[in-house]
């Protein structure tokens, strides 16, 4: 695990973005993966209708782990409940900063960033107590996303070819030292954050009209302060306009997953299923084993 977390500063910004349509979210695509850890262990995850769902419990603290199994470092722009985990504002991935993940490495994201030294822990909460509900809208509560941008890579220039010229007379005086060019490269400041969240259609808005106080299930609160050191470095994306992949998981409590038809307690079997799959020879025991309480 890579313990040195780094925030990437974008070197350029786009003037405007459009609304992103809802997309199916899965925790792994190609060499990239998103894990949700509870107490250091992966949370229970389920694949349902092509999407990854995670079972959470009220009050649990969780950490996000981003895996990069490629040979190039990446920038991972992360959102929780539709809010950017670095600046807490509505999430978008074109002008936001992200976490730098080295090649063949992982990075753990502890919570909402409050400084370069601390973060506010991610904890499952009631929707009304979620950070999104308390700072704006609970419309996008229940989803975590990671937009992956590989770094632009340029091959090193070839070494200069030696030039053979006419012989010059020997000069006993040492040539004047050439002044080294000054390093004018500086970190670019983060671009201004977007002031608008993801747009939604009128139909979706009407279906989501319930207030956060009445909405069941889980959200993610702005938890206690935890130590989380980061530094900032320049980073240039290979493609400034589109991430290579967008990872994600959806999450809810047990009742919410059961309502979706996700077999949280394992597959349910009807009497017809049991009879249809009954085996005439389930064991190779030599003699009959008496049931409990049987006497001669």
N, C-alpha and C positions, 0 to 999 in steps of 0.2 A: 504494500500500500504506500502510495506517495503521500507523506505527511506534509510536505511543503506546498501549500495551496497558493495559487497565483491568480490574480484577476487580470484579464486581458483588456487593454484599452484599444478601442477601435481607432484606426488611423484615418478613416473617412466616415462620413455620415451621408445618408440619403435624405432628400428633401421631404419626401412624403411616402406613406405606405397606405395600402388598402386594407379593408377588413379581411381577416383570414377565415375561410370557411371551417366548420367543425370537421375534424378528421378522426379516423380510427387511430387509437393509440396502442402501441405495443411496446414492451419493455426491452426488446432486443431486435436490432436490425444490423445485419452484416457484422463488422467487428466491434460494434458499439452496444452497450447495455446499460440499463438503469436498474438499480436494486434499491429497495426500501428495507432498511435494517431497523429492527426493534431490539434493544438491548444487545446489539452487536450481531444478531442473527437475522437472516432474511425472513421477512414477514411472509405469511401464507399468501400465495398468489394463485390466481385461477385464470385460465384462458376461456373467455366467453364471447361467442360471436365475433371472433377475430380480434378481441381486445384483451388487455391484461388488467385484471381487477385484483386489488389487495384488500385483505381483511384487516381492519383496524379495531382497536378498542379504546373507549373513552379514557383519556388521561395518559395514554402511552406516549412516550417520547420516541421519535424516529429520526433517522439519518438517511440522507440520500447518497448513494455511491454510484459514481459514473465510471464505467469501464471503457478504456480505449485499447483495443487489441490490434491496432494498426501500427504502421511504421512511421507515422507522422503525428506530431502533436496537434491537439484540437482545442478549440474554444467551445465550451458548453454553456449556453445561455439557458438558465433554469427558471421555471415558474412553478408556483404552488397556488392553487385556487385562483388562477388568473392574475396573480401578482408576481412581479419580478422579485427574486429572492435577494438581490443586491440592494436595490433602491426602494422596494416596497410599492412601487407604482404599478399601474396596469401594464401587463406584460406584452412585449413584442420583441422580435428577435433581430430586427435590422439595425437598430441604433442602441441597443442595450449592451452593457458589458457582460462578460461571462467568466467562467472559471477555466483556467488553462489546465489541460490534462496531457501529460507527457506521453510519448509513444510507449506502448506496452505497459501502461500504468493505470492507476485508479486515483480518484479524488473523492473524499468524503465531504459532504456539505452539511453542516451542523444545524443551520437555522437561518433566519432572516438576518442579514448583515446590518449591524448597528455601528461598526467601526472596523478599522483594520485589525483590531485585536479581539473583538467580541462579536457574537451573534446571539440572537434570541431563539431559543430552542424550538424546533418543530414539535408540537404536541397535538394529538387528536383531541378535538373538543366538540361541543355542540356547535351547530351552524351559527347560532346567534353570537357565540363567543369567538368565532373565527376572526383572524386578522382581516380577511377580505370583507366580512360583514361590518366590522367596526371601523373600517377606513373607506368604505365606498359601497360596494354591492356584493351580495352573496351569489350572484348569478352563476359564477364559474367555480363554486366550491365543489371539491370532490375530484379534481384532476390535477396531475403533476406532469409537467412537460420539460423536455430537454432538447434544444435545437443544437445540432452538432455542425461546427464549421471547421474543416481542416485548414491548416496554415498554408499560405502560399509559399511554395518552395522554388528557389532559383538555383540552378547548378552553378558551382563556383567557376569563375573565369579560368581559362587555360593559362598556364604559366607563360610568361613572356619569352619569346624566342631570342636567343643570344645573337647580337649583331657583331659582325667582324668588319672593322674598318681599317683604314691605313694606320700604320704605326705612328705614334706621336712621340716627340722628344720627352725625355725624362724631366719631370717637374719636381723639384725638391720641396716646393711649398705645398702644404696640405690644402686641398680644396675647401672652400667655405662650406660649413654645415648648412644643409637646407633646412628651412624651418618646417616643422611638421604641421600639416593642416589641422586646424582646430576641429574638435568633434562637436558639431552643432546639432547632433541628433538629440532630440528631447522627447520625453513621453508626451503623447497627445492626450489632452484632457478628454474625459468622457463626453460624448455628445449629449445635448439636452434630452431629457426623457420625454417620451410621448405623453401628452396630457389627456388622451382619450383611450379607453379600453377597447376591447374587441366588440365590433358592432354585431347585433343580432337582429333577426327578422322580427316583424310584428307578431307573427304567430308564436315564435319561441318566447318572446317577452310575455305574451298573455299566459302561456302555459307555466311560466316561472313567476307568476304574479304574487305567490305566497310570500309573506314577510319572512325574514330570517328567523324571527322568534318562533314561527309556527313550523318551520321546515325541519323534518326529521333527519336522522343520519349524522354523519361526522363532517367536521371541517378541520382546519389547522389553525391553532392559536399562536399568538406572539408570546412564546414562553419565556422562561427565566434566562438570564444572561449566562452564556457559556464561553470559555476561552476558545478562540478560533482566529489564529494569526494568518494574515494574508499580506501579499505585496502586489504591486501593480507593475506590469511590463507592457511595452508596445506589442501589438499583434496584428498581422495583416492576414485577412481571410483569403483563401484561394478563390472563393466566389462570394462577393460582397452582398449579393442580392438574394441568395437562396441557400438554406442549410442543406448539407448532404443528406441528413436524415433528421426526423423529429421523433424522438423516443417519448414514451409516456406510460403512465399507469392511472387508472381510475381507482378510487378507494371508497369504502363505506363500512358500516358496522355489519354485524351478522344479519340483523333483520333486513337491512337494505339489500344485501347480496341474495338472501333467500327470496325476496320479492322479485328479483330479476331472474330467478330460476337457476341461480348458481348453487351447485351442491356443496354447500359449506361443510355439512356433516357427512360427506361421502355420498355415493349414488344411492338413491332410494329404489327399492325393489318391490314390485307388486307381487301378489300371490301367483298371478299368471307367469310373471318373469321367473319366479323361483321354481315353479313346476316345469316350465319349459327348459330350464337350464339344469335341472336335477340330474345327477350322475348315478348310474346304476352301480358303479364300482369306485366310490370315492376313496377307499383305503385298501391296502393290501395286507391287513392284519390276518393272522392265521385263524384265530378263534374269535368268537363273539365276546365283546367286552361288556360285563354287566353294568347296568345303569346305577347311579347312586342310590343307596338304600335297598338294593336287592339282597335278599337272603335266600339260602337254600331251604 
